[in-house]
């Protein structure tokens, strides 16, 4: 258990921070719970949040705040992007996936309004590493109990070198009875603004102690890891804590304690091996002026190296950028975990290619029978041309056949009914409808596969669901287009537009008919005896009319091929455009909108991950 000492031989008021003072109402209040640094949290916006974590503006925004540092500005952009990223992804990803990002945003928001003048540093270590001894050595007096009994520290104990840290300690859930002040010395002035927290053993057999460690480590601005020569390579320390927090190197101190127990050059050898282990954990080391974790050896018992650590902590605290670096590292960590959900290697710009769009439209045109409708329209044009330019005798024969056909078909239908009496025949259009539906579904699957190629799985699933929803009523809509527009272009109610040569062809055919009639009347007149017998002229006229009529019809059929083909192609194009427009409205545009949402999300993620490179620091 933690002992709150009041030893007379120390001649020091151990309970200085817990001294009582009058309240406005006449009661007393502990200094550790006065909330002096609190500000109206609900009235502080995002700018105040970043100013708080960057060390600017400690009065809740009541006085002008200094300009943001480049690191704070970058952090503000990243937090805004992360917030938008979570908002855009909320309906696409489950809550558990976004939990880490949400926690980072919550903790960043919780840091606003709290004292930016203070830096919270936790001292963590395994059993017997001497972290409580180091804690007392930095404070200049025994605050945390040390001894052979394990575990000695049962709950986090805080020591603040200046007033105004109550809000930060409330956030750490450290009660007022466990908040202390250091001895007032000249050395203590160098640490002004620091709040030091002594944690329980990270490998404690008591589960509650480990819970305290995990909870506080997620909230503090920096961590001093204390290891000893015997357990500096402990697997629990490296696998559970150091390796997962490798991205927090700039707010990490690793201290090899008890170097006084190592003879000769053994301390240097152990430090070198410790640096090797940290490098294996992925922790960047702050050597040669580069940003990273600080590694040094000391003896909390004899005081060797403690002054150097105190100097480093003092410089680190005066920079007032630890909170910015800590939150930025948390954002880096969240970005790494979210990367598989937003970034697919080799697929920087998801879109539906022109080839995929053309293939999709071709499949829909095939489903509505656009090509067949175009051929039917072409045949209708040529048939109308034949009716207008054909010989009167051929048209008369066709008229007779059209009058005769219904009676013939009725007889055939009667015979078919007698032959199939008692049998049930499935209608053919059902199979055609099923085939068309399958073609539409295949077209939707093909365009969806093209759109999701290389997309992260959650967004690929969202795109597929969007395509399936759009294709839900697409076959019925295409059937309606095929019934209405398809029938209209295949069997037009109005006559097709006629080319400029059409009247001349009709006039020529009429002339040939008149020549035949004139020659025939001339010949009949000679036979009856009304006219002078001259057999050759009327015969030649009749032959010219008989031969000229089919020649005119043949020439018209040749000349009609081009206009008929163009008319059929125009009919096919109209039907194809109608089917393509329906497919675009129901499938392509919703899928494109989903891909656009993914591109927006990816841009926000790129902003979040842009700070993956370590923020600069002046600490050496």
C-alpha positions as CSV (number, residue, x, y, z in Angstrom):
1,X,0.0,0.0,0.0
2,X,1.0,3.6,-0.5
3,X,2.2,5.3,2.6
4,X,1.6,9.0,3.1
5,X,4.4,9.8,5.5
6,X,4.7,12.6,8.0
7,X,8.0,11.8,9.5
8,X,9.3,14.2,12.1
9,X,12.9,13.5,11.2
10,X,12.3,14.9,7.6
11,X,11.2,18.2,9.1
12,X,9.2,18.9,6.0
13,X,5.5,19.3,5.6
14,X,4.7,16.2,3.6
15,X,1.1,17.2,3.1
16,X,1.8,20.6,1.7
17,X,-0.4,20.2,-1.4
18,X,-3.2,18.9,0.8
19,X,-3.2,21.9,3.2
20,X,-6.7,23.4,3.7
21,X,-7.8,26.9,2.8
22,X,-11.0,28.7,3.4
23,X,-13.8,28.4,0.9
24,X,-16.0,31.3,0.0
25,X,-18.8,29.7,2.0
26,X,-16.6,29.3,5.1
27,X,-15.7,25.6,4.5
28,X,-12.3,24.2,3.5
29,X,-11.2,22.8,0.2
30,X,-8.2,20.7,-0.9
31,X,-5.8,22.5,-3.2
32,X,-5.7,19.4,-5.3
33,X,-9.4,19.6,-6.2
34,X,-9.9,23.3,-6.6
35,X,-10.2,23.1,-10.4
36,X,-8.2,26.3,-10.8
37,X,-7.2,25.5,-14.3
38,X,-10.7,24.6,-15.5
39,X,-12.4,26.8,-18.0
40,X,-15.8,26.6,-19.5
41,X,-15.3,23.5,-21.5
42,X,-18.4,23.7,-23.5
43,X,-17.6,27.2,-24.8
44,X,-14.2,26.3,-26.2
45,X,-13.9,25.4,-29.8
46,X,-11.5,23.4,-31.8
47,X,-8.9,26.2,-31.9
48,X,-8.9,26.3,-28.2
49,X,-8.4,22.5,-28.2
50,X,-5.2,22.8,-30.2
51,X,-4.0,25.8,-28.3
52,X,-4.5,23.8,-25.1
53,X,-2.5,20.8,-26.3
54,X,0.2,23.0,-27.9
55,X,0.8,25.1,-24.8
56,X,-1.0,28.2,-25.8
57,X,-3.8,30.0,-24.0
58,X,-4.4,28.9,-20.3
59,X,-7.2,31.2,-19.4
60,X,-10.0,29.5,-21.4
61,X,-9.8,31.9,-24.2
62,X,-10.5,35.0,-22.2
63,X,-7.3,36.7,-23.3
64,X,-5.6,36.7,-26.7
65,X,-3.6,33.5,-27.3
66,X,-0.2,33.5,-28.9
67,X,0.0,32.2,-32.4
68,X,0.0,28.4,-32.9
69,X,3.2,26.7,-33.5
70,X,3.7,24.8,-36.8
71,X,3.3,21.5,-34.8
72,X,0.0,22.7,-33.3
73,X,-1.3,23.9,-36.7
74,X,-0.5,20.5,-38.3
75,X,-2.2,18.8,-35.4
76,X,-5.3,20.9,-35.8
77,X,-5.6,20.0,-39.4
78,X,-5.1,16.3,-38.6
79,X,-7.7,16.3,-35.9
80,X,-10.2,18.1,-38.1
81,X,-9.5,15.5,-40.9
82,X,-9.8,12.7,-38.4
83,X,-13.2,14.0,-37.2
84,X,-14.5,14.3,-40.8
85,X,-13.1,10.9,-41.6
86,X,-15.1,9.3,-38.7
87,X,-18.2,11.2,-39.8
88,X,-18.0,10.1,-43.4
89,X,-17.2,6.5,-42.4
90,X,-19.8,6.1,-39.7
91,X,-22.4,4.5,-42.0
92,X,-19.8,2.4,-43.8
93,X,-17.8,1.0,-41.0
94,X,-18.9,-0.5,-37.7
95,X,-18.4,1.3,-34.4
96,X,-15.6,-1.1,-33.2
97,X,-13.5,-0.3,-36.2
98,X,-13.7,3.4,-35.5
99,X,-13.3,3.1,-31.7
100,X,-9.6,3.9,-31.6
101,X,-10.1,7.0,-33.7
102,X,-13.0,8.1,-31.6
103,X,-11.0,7.6,-28.4
104,X,-8.2,9.8,-29.8
105,X,-10.7,12.5,-30.6
106,X,-12.3,12.2,-27.2
107,X,-8.9,12.4,-25.4
108,X,-7.8,15.3,-27.5
109,X,-11.0,17.1,-26.7
110,X,-10.6,16.3,-23.0
111,X,-7.2,18.0,-23.0
112,X,-8.8,21.3,-24.0
113,X,-9.4,23.7,-21.2
114,X,-6.9,21.9,-19.0
115,X,-3.7,23.7,-18.0
116,X,-1.4,24.0,-21.1
117,X,1.4,25.2,-18.7
118,X,1.7,21.7,-17.2
119,X,3.3,18.6,-18.6
120,X,2.1,15.3,-17.1
121,X,4.9,12.7,-16.9
122,X,4.3,9.2,-15.6
123,X,7.0,7.0,-14.1
124,X,6.4,3.3,-15.0
125,X,8.3,0.2,-14.5
126,X,8.3,-3.4,-13.4
127,X,8.5,-4.7,-9.8
128,X,11.8,-3.8,-8.1
129,X,13.0,-1.5,-10.9
130,X,13.3,1.4,-8.4
131,X,10.8,3.8,-10.0
132,X,9.4,4.9,-6.6
133,X,12.9,5.7,-5.4
134,X,13.5,7.7,-8.6
135,X,10.2,9.5,-8.0
136,X,11.3,10.5,-4.5
137,X,14.7,11.5,-5.7
138,X,13.2,13.9,-8.3
139,X,10.8,15.3,-5.7
140,X,13.6,15.8,-3.2
141,X,11.7,14.0,-0.4
142,X,10.2,10.6,0.2
143,X,6.6,10.7,-1.1
144,X,6.1,7.2,-2.5
145,X,6.9,4.4,-0.1
146,X,9.9,2.2,-1.1
147,X,10.9,-1.1,0.4
148,X,11.4,-4.8,-0.1
149,X,7.7,-5.7,0.1
150,X,6.0,-6.0,-3.3
151,X,3.9,-4.4,-4.6
152,X,4.9,-1.2,-2.8
153,X,2.9,1.3,-4.9
154,X,-0.8,0.3,-5.1
155,X,-2.3,3.4,-6.7
156,X,-0.9,6.3,-8.8
157,X,0.6,9.1,-6.7
158,X,1.1,12.6,-8.2
159,X,3.6,15.3,-7.4
160,X,3.1,18.8,-9.0
161,X,5.8,21.4,-9.1
162,X,3.3,24.3,-9.5
163,X,-0.3,25.1,-8.9
164,X,-3.1,24.8,-11.3
165,X,-2.8,21.1,-12.2
166,X,-6.0,19.9,-10.4
167,X,-7.9,19.5,-13.7
168,X,-5.2,17.3,-15.1
169,X,-5.1,15.1,-12.0
170,X,-8.9,14.9,-12.0
171,X,-8.7,13.5,-15.5
172,X,-6.2,10.9,-14.2
173,X,-8.6,10.1,-11.4
174,X,-6.0,10.7,-8.7
175,X,-7.7,11.7,-5.5
176,X,-6.6,14.7,-3.5
177,X,-5.1,12.6,-0.7
178,X,-2.6,11.2,-3.2
179,X,-1.5,14.6,-4.6
180,X,1.8,16.0,-3.2
181,X,4.2,18.9,-3.7
182,X,8.0,18.6,-3.9
183,X,10.5,20.2,-1.6
184,X,11.0,23.8,-2.4
185,X,14.6,24.0,-3.6
186,X,16.5,25.7,-6.4
187,X,16.6,22.4,-8.3
188,X,12.8,22.2,-8.1
189,X,12.4,25.5,-9.9
190,X,13.8,23.9,-13.1
191,X,10.9,21.4,-13.1
192,X,8.2,24.0,-12.6
193,X,5.2,23.1,-14.7
194,X,5.8,19.3,-14.5
195,X,3.3,16.9,-12.9
196,X,5.0,13.6,-12.0
197,X,3.0,10.5,-11.5
198,X,4.3,7.3,-9.8
199,X,2.5,4.3,-11.2
200,X,2.0,0.8,-9.7
201,X,4.1,-2.1,-11.0
202,X,3.2,-2.9,-14.6
203,X,3.8,-6.6,-13.9
204,X,1.9,-6.6,-10.6
205,X,0.1,-9.8,-9.6
206,X,-2.9,-7.6,-8.7
207,X,-5.1,-6.9,-11.7
208,X,-6.3,-3.6,-10.3
209,X,-2.7,-2.3,-10.3
210,X,-2.2,-3.2,-13.9
211,X,-5.5,-1.5,-14.8
212,X,-4.3,1.7,-13.1
213,X,-1.1,1.5,-15.2
214,X,-3.0,1.0,-18.5
215,X,-5.5,3.8,-17.8
216,X,-2.9,6.4,-16.8
217,X,-0.5,5.6,-19.6
218,X,-3.3,6.4,-22.1
219,X,-3.7,9.9,-20.7
220,X,-0.3,11.3,-19.7
221,X,1.8,13.5,-21.9
222,X,5.1,11.6,-21.5
223,X,6.4,8.4,-19.9
224,X,9.6,7.6,-18.0
225,X,10.2,3.9,-18.2
226,X,12.4,2.7,-15.4
227,X,14.3,-0.6,-16.0
228,X,16.9,-2.4,-14.0
229,X,19.9,-4.5,-15.1
230,X,18.1,-7.8,-14.3
231,X,14.7,-7.2,-16.0
232,X,15.4,-4.6,-18.7
233,X,14.7,-7.3,-21.4
234,X,11.4,-8.4,-19.7
235,X,8.9,-9.6,-22.3
236,X,6.0,-8.0,-20.6
237,X,7.6,-4.6,-20.8
238,X,8.6,-4.8,-24.4
239,X,5.7,-6.7,-25.9
240,X,2.8,-5.2,-24.0
241,X,4.0,-1.6,-23.6
242,X,7.1,-0.5,-25.5
243,X,6.4,-2.1,-28.8
244,X,2.8,-0.9,-29.1
245,X,3.9,2.6,-28.1
246,X,6.8,2.7,-30.5
247,X,5.3,5.7,-32.3
248,X,5.5,7.7,-29.0
249,X,9.3,7.8,-29.0
250,X,9.4,11.6,-28.7
251,X,7.6,11.6,-25.4
252,X,9.4,8.5,-24.0
253,X,12.3,8.3,-21.6
254,X,14.0,5.0,-20.9
255,X,16.1,5.0,-17.8
256,X,18.4,2.2,-16.7
257,X,18.3,2.4,-12.9
258,X,20.7,0.8,-10.4
259,X,23.8,1.3,-12.6
260,X,25.7,1.5,-9.3
261,X,25.4,-2.3,-9.1
262,X,27.2,-2.8,-12.4
263,X,31.0,-2.9,-12.2
264,X,33.4,-1.3,-14.7
265,X,32.1,-1.0,-18.2
266,X,29.1,-3.3,-17.6
267,X,26.7,-0.3,-17.4
268,X,27.7,0.8,-20.9
269,X,27.3,-2.7,-22.3
270,X,23.8,-3.0,-20.7
271,X,22.8,0.4,-22.1
272,X,24.0,-0.7,-25.6
273,X,22.0,-3.9,-25.3
274,X,19.0,-1.9,-24.1
275,X,19.2,0.4,-27.1
276,X,19.4,-2.6,-29.4
277,X,16.2,-4.0,-27.8
278,X,14.5,-0.6,-28.2
279,X,15.5,-0.5,-31.8
280,X,14.0,-4.0,-32.3
281,X,10.8,-2.7,-30.8
282,X,10.7,0.0,-33.4
283,X,11.4,2.9,-31.1
284,X,13.5,5.7,-32.6
285,X,16.3,6.8,-30.4
286,X,17.0,10.4,-29.9
287,X,20.7,10.3,-30.6
288,X,22.9,12.8,-32.5
289,X,20.3,15.5,-32.2
290,X,17.6,13.4,-33.9
291,X,14.1,13.2,-32.4
292,X,13.3,10.1,-30.5
293,X,13.4,8.4,-27.1
294,X,15.9,9.4,-24.6
295,X,18.0,6.6,-23.0
296,X,20.3,7.1,-20.1
297,X,21.6,5.3,-17.1
298,X,21.4,6.4,-13.5
299,X,21.2,5.3,-9.9
300,X,18.2,6.7,-8.0
301,X,19.7,5.4,-4.8
302,X,23.1,7.2,-5.0
303,X,21.9,10.1,-7.1
304,X,24.3,9.3,-10.1
305,X,22.7,10.6,-13.3
306,X,19.5,11.9,-11.6
307,X,20.6,15.5,-12.2
308,X,21.0,14.8,-15.9
309,X,17.5,13.3,-16.0
310,X,16.1,16.3,-14.0
311,X,17.7,18.7,-16.5
312,X,16.2,16.8,-19.5
313,X,12.8,16.7,-17.9
314,X,13.0,20.4,-17.1
315,X,13.9,21.3,-20.7
316,X,11.2,18.9,-21.9
317,X,8.6,20.6,-19.6
318,X,9.6,24.2,-20.6
319,X,9.0,23.3,-24.3
320,X,5.3,22.9,-23.5
321,X,4.9,20.7,-26.6
322,X,4.6,17.3,-25.0
323,X,0.8,17.2,-25.2
324,X,1.0,18.1,-28.9
325,X,3.5,15.4,-29.6
326,X,1.6,12.8,-27.5
327,X,-1.7,13.5,-29.3
328,X,0.0,13.5,-32.6
329,X,1.6,10.1,-31.9
330,X,-1.9,8.8,-30.9
331,X,-3.2,10.1,-34.3
332,X,-0.3,8.3,-36.0
333,X,-1.1,5.1,-34.3
334,X,-4.8,5.4,-35.2
335,X,-3.9,6.2,-38.8
336,X,-1.7,3.0,-39.0
337,X,-4.6,0.9,-37.7
338,X,-7.1,2.5,-40.1
339,X,-4.8,2.3,-43.2
340,X,-6.2,-1.1,-44.4
341,X,-9.7,0.4,-44.3
342,X,-8.9,3.4,-46.5
343,X,-5.9,2.6,-48.6
344,X,-5.6,-0.1,-51.2
345,X,-2.1,-0.3,-52.7
346,X,-2.1,0.4,-56.4
347,X,-5.6,1.9,-56.5
348,X,-5.1,5.6,-56.1
349,X,-8.1,6.8,-58.1
350,X,-11.1,4.4,-58.0
351,X,-13.5,5.0,-60.9
352,X,-15.6,3.3,-63.5
353,X,-13.5,3.2,-66.7
354,X,-14.9,4.0,-70.1
355,X,-14.5,0.4,-71.2
356,X,-16.6,-0.8,-68.3
357,X,-19.2,1.8,-68.9
358,X,-19.4,0.9,-72.6
359,X,-19.6,-2.8,-71.8
360,X,-22.4,-2.1,-69.2
361,X,-24.4,-0.1,-71.8
362,X,-23.9,-2.8,-74.4
363,X,-25.3,-5.4,-72.1
364,X,-28.3,-3.3,-71.3
365,X,-28.9,-2.6,-74.9
366,X,-28.7,-6.3,-75.6
367,X,-31.2,-7.0,-72.7
368,X,-33.8,-4.6,-74.3
369,X,-33.1,-5.9,-77.8
370,X,-31.9,-2.6,-79.2
371,X,-30.1,-4.3,-82.1
372,X,-33.2,-6.4,-83.1
373,X,-35.3,-3.3,-82.8
374,X,-33.0,-1.4,-85.1
375,X,-33.2,-4.2,-87.7
376,X,-37.0,-4.2,-87.4
377,X,-37.0,-0.4,-88.0
378,X,-34.8,-0.8,-91.0
379,X,-37.1,-3.5,-92.4
380,X,-40.1,-1.3,-91.8
381,X,-38.5,1.6,-93.6
382,X,-37.7,-0.6,-96.6
383,X,-41.1,-2.1,-96.5
384,X,-42.7,1.4,-96.7
385,X,-40.3,2.3,-99.5
386,X,-41.4,-0.8,-101.4
387,X,-45.1,0.0,-100.9
388,X,-44.5,3.5,-102.3
389,X,-42.2,2.7,-105.1
390,X,-43.4,-0.8,-106.1
391,X,-45.5,-1.6,-109.2
392,X,-49.3,-1.2,-108.8
393,X,-49.7,-4.9,-109.7
394,X,-47.3,-6.0,-106.9
395,X,-49.0,-3.8,-104.4
396,X,-52.4,-5.2,-105.5
397,X,-51.0,-8.7,-105.0
398,X,-49.8,-7.8,-101.5
399,X,-53.1,-6.3,-100.6
400,X,-54.8,-9.5,-101.7
401,X,-52.4,-11.6,-99.6
402,X,-52.9,-9.3,-96.6
403,X,-56.7,-9.9,-96.9
404,X,-56.2,-13.6,-97.3
405,X,-53.7,-14.1,-94.5
406,X,-56.1,-13.6,-91.6
407,X,-58.3,-16.4,-92.9
408,X,-55.4,-18.7,-93.4
409,X,-53.9,-18.0,-90.0
410,X,-57.3,-18.6,-88.4
411,X,-57.5,-22.0,-90.0
412,X,-53.9,-22.9,-88.9
413,X,-54.8,-21.8,-85.4
414,X,-57.8,-24.0,-85.4
415,X,-55.8,-27.0,-86.5
416,X,-53.2,-26.2,-83.9
417,X,-55.9,-26.0,-81.2
418,X,-57.2,-29.4,-82.2
419,X,-53.8,-30.9,-82.2
420,X,-52.8,-29.5,-78.8
421,X,-56.1,-30.0,-77.0
422,X,-55.6,-30.9,-73.4
423,X,-52.0,-29.8,-73.4
424,X,-50.5,-26.8,-71.5
425,X,-47.7,-24.9,-73.3
426,X,-45.5,-22.4,-71.4
427,X,-45.5,-19.0,-73.1
428,X,-42.2,-18.2,-74.7
429,X,-41.9,-14.6,-73.4
430,X,-41.3,-15.9,-69.9
431,X,-38.0,-17.5,-70.9
432,X,-37.1,-14.3,-72.8
433,X,-37.8,-12.3,-69.7
434,X,-35.7,-14.5,-67.5
435,X,-32.9,-14.4,-70.0
436,X,-33.1,-10.6,-70.1
437,X,-33.1,-10.4,-66.3
438,X,-30.0,-12.6,-66.1
439,X,-28.3,-10.4,-68.7
440,X,-29.1,-7.3,-66.6
441,X,-27.8,-8.9,-63.4
442,X,-24.6,-10.0,-65.1
443,X,-24.1,-6.5,-66.4
444,X,-24.5,-5.1,-62.9
445,X,-22.1,-7.6,-61.4
446,X,-19.5,-6.9,-64.1
447,X,-19.6,-3.1,-63.6
448,X,-19.5,-3.5,-59.8
449,X,-16.5,-5.8,-60.1
450,X,-14.7,-3.2,-62.2
451,X,-15.6,-0.4,-59.7
452,X,-14.4,-2.3,-56.6
453,X,-11.1,-3.6,-58.2
454,X,-8.5,-2.8,-55.6
455,X,-10.8,-1.1,-53.1
456,X,-10.5,-1.8,-49.4
457,X,-13.0,-4.5,-48.3
458,X,-15.4,-2.3,-46.4
459,X,-15.7,0.2,-49.3
460,X,-15.9,-2.6,-51.9
461,X,-18.8,-4.0,-50.0
462,X,-20.5,-0.6,-49.8
463,X,-20.1,-0.2,-53.6
464,X,-21.5,-3.7,-54.3
465,X,-24.5,-3.0,-52.1
466,X,-25.1,0.3,-53.8
467,X,-25.0,-1.5,-57.2
468,X,-27.4,-4.2,-56.0
469,X,-29.8,-1.7,-54.6
470,X,-29.8,0.2,-57.9
471,X,-30.4,-2.9,-59.9
472,X,-33.3,-4.0,-57.8
473,X,-36.0,-2.7,-60.2
474,X,-33.7,-2.2,-63.2
475,X,-35.0,-5.2,-65.2
476,X,-38.6,-4.0,-64.9
477,X,-37.7,-0.5,-66.0
478,X,-35.8,-2.0,-69.0
479,X,-38.8,-4.1,-69.8
480,X,-41.0,-1.0,-69.9
481,X,-38.6,0.7,-72.2
482,X,-38.5,-2.4,-74.5
483,X,-42.3,-2.5,-74.6
484,X,-42.9,1.1,-75.2
485,X,-40.0,2.6,-77.1
486,X,-38.9,-0.7,-78.6
487,X,-42.3,-1.4,-80.2
488,X,-42.5,2.3,-81.3
489,X,-39.2,2.1,-83.3
490,X,-39.8,-1.4,-84.6
491,X,-43.3,-0.8,-85.9
492,X,-43.7,3.0,-86.2
493,X,-47.2,4.3,-86.2
494,X,-46.3,7.1,-88.6
495,X,-44.5,6.7,-91.9
496,X,-40.7,7.0,-91.8
497,X,-39.3,10.2,-93.2
498,X,-38.8,10.0,-97.0
499,X,-35.7,11.0,-98.9
500,X,-35.6,13.8,-101.5
501,X,-35.6,11.3,-104.4
502,X,-38.8,9.6,-103.2
503,X,-41.3,11.7,-105.3
504,X,-39.3,11.3,-108.4
505,X,-39.3,7.5,-107.9
506,X,-43.1,7.5,-107.3
507,X,-43.6,9.7,-110.4
508,X,-41.4,7.3,-112.5
509,X,-43.3,4.3,-111.3
510,X,-46.6,6.0,-112.2
511,X,-45.2,6.9,-115.6
512,X,-44.3,3.2,-116.3
513,X,-47.8,2.2,-115.2
514,X,-49.3,4.8,-117.5
515,X,-47.1,3.6,-120.4
516,X,-48.3,0.0,-119.8
517,X,-52.0,1.1,-119.7
518,X,-51.6,3.3,-122.8
519,X,-49.9,0.5,-124.8
520,X,-52.5,-2.0,-123.7
521,X,-55.4,0.3,-124.7
522,X,-53.7,1.0,-128.0
523,X,-53.4,-2.7,-128.6
524,X,-57.0,-3.4,-127.7
525,X,-58.1,-0.6,-130.0
526,X,-56.3,-2.3,-132.9
527,X,-57.8,-5.6,-132.0
528,X,-61.3,-4.2,-131.8
529,X,-60.7,-2.4,-135.1
530,X,-61.0,1.1,-133.8
531,X,-57.4,2.0,-134.5
532,X,-55.2,1.3,-137.5
533,X,-53.4,-2.0,-137.0
534,X,-49.7,-1.3,-136.0
535,X,-48.7,-4.0,-133.7
536,X,-45.2,-3.0,-132.9
537,X,-45.6,0.4,-131.3
538,X,-48.2,-0.7,-128.6
539,X,-46.2,-3.8,-127.9
540,X,-43.0,-1.8,-127.4
541,X,-44.8,0.6,-125.1
542,X,-46.2,-2.3,-123.0
543,X,-42.8,-4.0,-122.8
544,X,-41.2,-0.7,-121.8
545,X,-43.8,-0.3,-119.1
546,X,-43.6,-3.9,-117.9
547,X,-39.8,-3.8,-117.8
548,X,-39.4,-0.2,-116.6
549,X,-41.7,-0.6,-113.5
550,X,-39.6,-3.4,-111.9
551,X,-36.4,-1.5,-112.9
552,X,-37.7,1.6,-111.1
553,X,-38.6,-0.6,-108.1
554,X,-35.2,-2.3,-108.1
555,X,-33.4,1.1,-108.3
556,X,-35.5,2.4,-105.5
557,X,-34.7,-0.6,-103.3
558,X,-31.0,-0.1,-104.0
559,X,-31.3,3.6,-103.2
560,X,-33.4,2.9,-100.1
561,X,-30.7,0.7,-98.4
562,X,-28.7,3.7,-97.1
563,X,-31.6,5.7,-95.6
564,X,-33.2,2.5,-94.2
565,X,-29.9,1.6,-92.6
566,X,-29.6,5.0,-91.1
567,X,-33.1,4.9,-89.9
568,X,-32.6,1.6,-88.2
569,X,-29.4,2.8,-86.6
570,X,-31.1,5.8,-85.3
571,X,-33.9,3.7,-83.8
572,X,-31.3,1.4,-82.2
573,X,-29.4,4.4,-80.9
574,X,-32.6,5.8,-79.3
575,X,-33.4,2.5,-77.6
576,X,-29.8,2.1,-76.5
577,X,-29.6,5.6,-75.1
578,X,-32.9,5.1,-73.2
579,X,-31.5,1.8,-71.7
580,X,-28.2,3.4,-70.9
581,X,-29.8,6.4,-69.3
582,X,-31.9,4.1,-67.1
583,X,-28.8,2.1,-66.1
584,X,-26.8,5.3,-65.4
585,X,-29.5,6.7,-63.2
586,X,-30.0,3.5,-61.2
587,X,-26.6,1.9,-61.1
588,X,-23.7,4.0,-62.5
589,X,-24.4,7.3,-60.8
590,X,-25.0,5.8,-57.3
591,X,-21.8,3.7,-57.7
592,X,-19.9,6.8,-58.9
593,X,-21.2,8.7,-55.9
594,X,-20.1,6.0,-53.6
595,X,-16.6,6.1,-55.2
596,X,-16.6,9.8,-54.8
597,X,-17.3,9.4,-51.1
598,X,-14.4,7.0,-50.9
599,X,-12.1,9.5,-52.6
600,X,-13.2,12.2,-50.1
601,X,-12.6,9.8,-47.3
602,X,-9.2,8.8,-48.6
603,X,-8.2,12.5,-49.0
604,X,-9.1,13.0,-45.3
605,X,-7.1,10.0,-44.4
606,X,-4.2,11.3,-46.3
607,X,-4.4,14.4,-44.2
608,X,-4.6,12.4,-41.0
609,X,-1.6,10.2,-42.0
610,X,0.4,13.2,-43.3
611,X,1.9,13.7,-39.9
612,X,3.3,10.2,-39.8
613,X,6.8,11.7,-39.9
614,X,7.9,12.6,-36.4
615,X,7.3,16.2,-35.3
616,X,10.4,18.1,-34.6
617,X,11.6,18.7,-31.1
618,X,14.5,20.7,-29.6
619,X,15.2,18.1,-27.0
620,X,18.6,16.5,-27.4
